[in-house]
């Protein structure tokens, strides 16, 4: 437990240093994290969630979201030549033991597509988007447009951390949409209870984006390495990117020892989950997990303890759990600066200020420190054998 508390403290400290020392071009958890994915929102992963099903503790929910600001600056459909893959590690070696792949047909004139789910190449489900599709062996799949589950008072942050005016906050992300793939599957289909999860998008076999823990690429990778990181695999993260992560952390004021400890906690970029536990953060990630308030307290040395924004009211207690889509609109007074138009609507304002906090706030939640500890021993054992 002492080690877990230390790693959590280091994670929060790193966020504080990132905000206090340097501004990096970053957005929410993994939105528009690299040059290549900015060209097409359909393959830009925004978030990964993994948690025990609240409806049936023997099942696990996996969610992959793409198309940031869907319908405004990204499309509302999936790429017909892309594969949306959930990678499951059951051995603690940062390599996939099982792959759940979802592909889509070309959209028809109404934007409807056929979604197809395969496990290691074996067909499990197929059906139209925007419907609940039964999965062979148990469970359900749904793919379509949803309310963006992320919540935070971004305007107050940009206004000098002046949160809670009149005791209230304003959720910038309320009313925005993403497209998502929701799987609710028997946990036994994924392997033993302690697993690692990451997701990727690939077009015609070429991997273009990946994500385990939010904001790893966005915050810690230098600009020239972002596409390379997205094209990489977790098993090689420490070999290929540890030096970059350490250099970034040292540049932000960490000494050698702490930078190394943080780098080893953050890499490989995998979200760890104990599917037998209903706990959220630090175990996997639930839609409603709110780590922002705790992080605000650290960032301001206790002067600010909340942004007065809570979880969205549109989460559902049953499948598919994310809220229904909102009417397409942008929050007042202006759209999110700096986002390119990727086909969802008219081009928007460019060149706005960088918002590091949105990426940084996801770092600790994504560390999966508690779950990571369950796999750490096996990873060490595997590395000794190599």
C-alpha positions in Angstrom: 0.0 0.0 0.0 2.9 2.4 0.7 4.1 1.9 -2.9 0.7 2.5 -4.3 0.3 5.7 -2.3 3.7 6.8 -3.4 3.0 6.2 -7.1 -0.4 8.0 -6.8 1.4 10.9 -5.2 4.0 11.0 -7.9 1.2 10.9 -10.5 -0.5 13.9 -9.0 2.8 15.7 -8.6 3.6 15.2 -12.2 0.3 16.7 -13.2 0.9 19.7 -10.9 4.4 20.2 -12.5 3.0 19.9 -16.0 0.4 22.6 -15.3 2.7 24.8 -13.4 5.8 24.7 -15.6 4.9 24.3 -19.2 1.9 24.4 -21.5 1.6 21.6 -24.0 -0.8 21.3 -26.9 -3.4 18.9 -25.4 -7.0 18.3 -24.9 -9.2 15.7 -23.1 -8.0 12.2 -22.3 -6.7 11.3 -25.8 -8.5 13.6 -28.1 -6.4 14.7 -31.2 -3.2 13.6 -29.5 -1.0 13.3 -32.7 -0.8 14.8 -36.2 -2.0 11.7 -38.1 -5.2 11.1 -36.2 -6.1 14.8 -36.4 -6.9 14.2 -40.0 -9.8 11.9 -39.4 -11.9 11.9 -36.2 -13.2 8.4 -37.0 -9.9 6.8 -36.0 -9.1 9.3 -33.2 -9.6 7.5 -29.9 -10.9 9.8 -27.2 -11.4 7.5 -24.2 -11.3 3.9 -23.0 -13.4 2.7 -20.1 -13.4 -0.7 -18.5 -15.4 -1.7 -15.4 -17.5 -4.5 -13.9 -21.0 -4.5 -15.2 -23.4 -2.9 -12.6 -26.2 -5.1 -14.0 -24.4 -8.4 -13.7 -21.1 -8.8 -11.7 -20.1 -11.7 -13.8 -19.9 -9.4 -16.9 -17.4 -6.7 -17.8 -18.1 -3.5 -19.8 -15.6 -2.2 -22.3 -16.1 1.1 -24.1 -14.0 2.6 -26.9 -15.0 6.2 -28.0 -13.9 8.0 -31.1 -14.9 11.1 -33.1 -14.3 14.0 -30.6 -17.1 16.6 -30.9 -19.0 14.3 -33.2 -21.3 16.0 -35.6 -19.5 19.3 -35.1 -15.9 18.8 -35.9 -15.9 15.0 -36.5 -18.2 12.7 -38.4 -20.9 10.6 -36.7 -20.0 7.4 -38.4 -17.2 4.8 -38.2 -14.5 4.3 -40.8 -15.5 1.4 -43.1 -11.9 0.4 -43.7 -10.9 0.5 -40.0 -10.7 -2.1 -37.3 -11.5 -1.0 -33.8 -9.7 -3.4 -31.5 -9.8 -4.2 -27.8 -6.6 -5.9 -26.8 -6.6 -8.0 -23.7 -3.5 -9.1 -21.8 -4.0 -11.9 -19.3 -0.3 -12.8 -18.7 1.1 -9.5 -17.4 3.6 -9.4 -20.3 2.1 -6.4 -22.1 1.1 -8.5 -25.1 -2.4 -9.4 -26.2 -3.8 -12.7 -25.3 -7.2 -12.0 -26.9 -8.3 -9.4 -29.5 -11.9 -8.2 -29.8 -12.2 -6.5 -33.2 -15.2 -4.4 -34.4 -15.5 -3.5 -38.1 -18.1 -1.5 -40.0 -19.7 -1.4 -43.4 -19.9 1.7 -45.5 -22.7 4.0 -44.2 -25.9 4.0 -46.2 -27.7 7.3 -47.2 -29.1 7.6 -43.6 -25.7 7.0 -42.0 -26.5 3.5 -40.8 -23.8 0.9 -40.8 -23.4 -2.8 -40.0 -21.2 -3.5 -37.0 -19.4 -6.8 -36.8 -17.6 -8.2 -33.7 -15.0 -10.9 -33.8 -12.9 -12.5 -31.1 -9.5 -13.7 -32.4 -11.1 -14.0 -35.9 -14.2 -15.8 -34.8 -17.6 -14.1 -35.5 -19.5 -13.2 -32.4 -22.0 -10.6 -33.4 -23.2 -8.6 -36.4 -26.0 -6.0 -36.7 -26.9 -2.4 -37.4 -25.5 0.6 -35.6 -27.8 2.3 -33.0 -29.2 -1.0 -32.0 -28.4 -3.6 -29.2 -26.8 -6.6 -30.9 -26.7 -9.9 -29.0 -23.3 -11.6 -28.8 -22.7 -15.3 -29.2 -21.7 -16.8 -25.9 -23.5 -14.1 -24.0 -23.5 -10.3 -23.7 -24.4 -7.4 -25.9 -22.8 -4.9 -28.3 -23.9 -1.4 -29.4 -22.2 1.1 -31.6 -23.4 4.5 -32.4 -23.7 8.1 -31.3 -23.6 8.9 -27.5 -23.3 11.8 -25.2 -19.6 12.5 -24.4 -19.2 11.1 -20.8 -16.3 13.5 -19.9 -17.1 16.3 -17.5 -15.2 19.4 -16.3 -15.5 23.2 -16.0 -13.0 24.1 -18.6 -14.1 27.8 -18.8 -13.4 28.3 -15.1 -10.0 26.7 -15.4 -9.1 29.0 -18.3 -10.4 31.9 -16.2 -7.6 31.5 -13.6 -9.1 28.6 -11.7 -12.1 30.7 -10.6 -14.3 27.8 -10.0 -17.8 27.6 -8.4 -19.1 31.2 -9.1 -22.2 31.4 -6.9 -21.6 27.9 -5.8 -22.1 26.4 -9.3 -19.9 25.1 -12.1 -20.4 24.8 -15.8 -19.6 21.5 -17.6 -18.0 22.4 -20.9 -18.5 18.9 -22.2 -22.2 18.7 -21.4 -24.1 18.6 -24.7 -21.2 17.3 -26.8 -21.2 13.9 -28.5 -18.8 11.1 -29.4 -19.3 7.8 -31.3 -18.7 4.8 -29.2 -18.5 1.0 -29.2 -19.9 -0.6 -26.0 -19.3 -4.3 -25.2 -20.8 -6.0 -22.2 -19.4 -9.5 -22.1 -19.0 -12.4 -19.7 -15.8 -11.7 -17.8 -14.8 -15.4 -18.4 -14.6 -14.5 -22.2 -11.8 -12.1 -21.4 -9.7 -14.5 -19.3 -8.8 -14.5 -15.6 -10.1 -11.7 -13.4 -6.9 -9.6 -13.5 -6.4 -8.3 -17.0 -4.7 -5.4 -18.9 -6.7 -3.6 -21.6 -5.8 -1.2 -24.4 -7.5 -0.2 -27.6 -6.3 0.7 -31.1 -7.6 1.8 -34.4 -6.1 0.5 -37.6 -7.0 1.3 -41.3 -6.2 -1.4 -43.9 -4.0 -3.1 -41.3 -2.0 0.1 -40.4 -2.3 1.0 -36.7 -3.0 4.8 -36.4 -4.0 5.3 -32.8 -3.9 3.4 -29.5 -4.8 4.1 -25.9 -4.6 2.5 -22.5 -4.2 5.2 -19.9 -5.5 8.6 -20.9 -3.1 11.4 -21.8 0.1 9.3 -21.9 0.9 10.3 -25.5 -0.7 13.8 -25.2 1.3 14.9 -22.2 4.5 12.9 -22.1 5.5 12.3 -25.8 7.5 15.0 -27.6 5.7 16.3 -30.7 8.0 14.4 -33.1 7.3 11.0 -31.4 3.5 11.2 -31.1 2.6 9.3 -34.3 5.4 6.8 -33.6 3.9 6.2 -30.1 0.4 5.6 -31.6 1.9 3.1 -34.0 3.8 1.2 -31.3 2.9 -1.7 -29.0 2.8 -1.7 -25.2 5.4 -4.5 -25.0 8.0 -2.1 -26.5 7.0 1.0 -24.6 9.8 1.0 -22.1 12.4 0.1 -24.7 11.2 2.7 -27.3 9.7 5.6 -25.2 11.0 5.4 -21.6 13.9 7.8 -22.4 11.4 10.3 -23.8 9.1 10.1 -20.8 12.0 10.4 -18.4 13.4 13.4 -20.3 10.0 15.1 -20.2 9.5 14.5 -16.5 13.1 15.7 -15.7 12.5 18.8 -17.8 9.4 19.5 -15.6 11.5 19.4 -12.5 11.6 15.8 -11.3 14.9 14.3 -10.2 16.4 11.2 -11.9 14.9 8.8 -9.3 11.4 10.2 -9.4 11.4 10.5 -13.2 12.4 6.9 -13.5 9.7 5.7 -11.0 7.0 7.7 -12.8 8.1 6.4 -16.2 8.0 2.8 -15.0 4.5 3.4 -13.5 3.2 4.9 -16.7 4.7 2.5 -19.2 3.6 0.2 -20.7 0.5 2.1 -21.6 -2.2 -0.4 -20.5 -5.3 0.1 -18.3 -5.4 -2.6 -15.7 -8.6 -4.1 -14.3 -9.7 -6.6 -11.8 -13.0 -7.7 -13.3 -14.0 -9.5 -10.0 -14.1 -6.1 -8.3 -16.8 -3.4 -8.6 -14.4 -0.7 -7.6 -13.7 2.0 -10.0 -10.6 4.2 -10.1 -8.0 3.1 -9.3 -9.4 -0.2 -10.7 -10.1 0.3 -14.4 -12.2 3.3 -15.2 -15.9 4.0 -14.8 -17.9 6.6 -16.7 -18.7 8.4 -13.4 -15.2 8.3 -11.9 -14.4 11.9 -10.8 -10.7 12.3 -10.1 -10.8 16.0 -11.0 -11.7 17.3 -7.6 -8.9 15.5 -5.8 -6.4 16.7 -8.4 -7.6 20.3 -8.2 -6.9 20.2 -4.5 -3.3 19.2 -5.2 -2.9 21.6 -8.1 -3.9 24.6 -6.0 -2.3 23.3 -2.7 -5.8 22.9 -1.2 -7.1 26.3 -2.2 -9.5 24.8 -4.7 -11.1 21.5 -3.8 -13.8 21.2 -6.5 -14.9 22.6 -9.8 -18.5 22.2 -8.7 -19.2 20.0 -11.7 -20.3 16.4 -11.1 -20.9 13.4 -13.3 -23.4 13.7 -16.1 -27.0 13.0 -15.3 -27.5 11.1 -18.5 -25.4 8.0 -17.6 -27.6 4.9 -17.7 -27.7 2.1 -15.1 -28.2 -0.5 -17.8 -26.7 -1.2 -21.2 -25.3 0.7 -23.0 -24.5 2.9 -20.0 -23.4 6.1 -21.9 -26.1 8.7 -22.3 -28.1 9.2 -25.5 -26.7 11.7 -28.0 -27.4 15.4 -27.6 -28.7 17.8 -30.2 -25.6 18.8 -32.1 -24.4 22.1 -30.8 -21.3 23.8 -29.3 -21.1 25.2 -25.8 -21.2 29.0 -25.3 -19.5 31.3 -25.8 -17.2 29.7 -28.4 -16.2 26.3 -29.8 -13.2 24.5 -28.6 -10.1 26.3 -30.0 -7.4 24.6 -31.9 -9.4 21.7 -33.3 -9.2 21.0 -37.0 -12.4 20.2 -39.0 -12.4 16.5 -39.6 -15.6 16.2 -41.6 -18.3 16.5 -39.0 -19.3 20.2 -39.6 -18.1 23.6 -40.6 -14.5 24.5 -39.8 -14.0 26.1 -36.5 -11.7 28.6 -34.8 -8.1 27.6 -35.0 -4.9 28.4 -33.0 -6.5 28.9 -29.6 -4.7 28.4 -26.3 -3.4 25.1 -25.2 -5.3 23.4 -22.4 -2.9 21.1 -20.6 -5.2 20.4 -17.6 -7.7 18.3 -19.6 -5.0 15.9 -20.6 -3.2 16.1 -17.2 -6.3 15.5 -15.2 -6.7 12.1 -16.9 -3.2 10.9 -16.0 -3.7 9.8 -12.5 -7.1 8.2 -13.2 -5.5 6.3 -16.0 -2.5 5.1 -14.1 -4.4 2.1 -12.9 -2.0 1.9 -10.1 -3.9 -0.5 -8.0 -4.7 -2.8 -10.9 -1.2 -2.4 -12.3 0.3 -3.7 -9.1 -1.6 -6.9 -9.6 0.2 -7.5 -12.9 3.6 -6.0 -11.9 4.9 -9.2 -10.3 4.2 -11.2 -13.4 5.8 -8.7 -15.6 8.9 -8.7 -13.6 9.0 -12.5 -13.6 8.6 -12.5 -17.4 11.3 -9.9 -17.9 13.7 -12.0 -15.8 13.0 -15.0 -18.0 13.8 -13.0 -21.2 
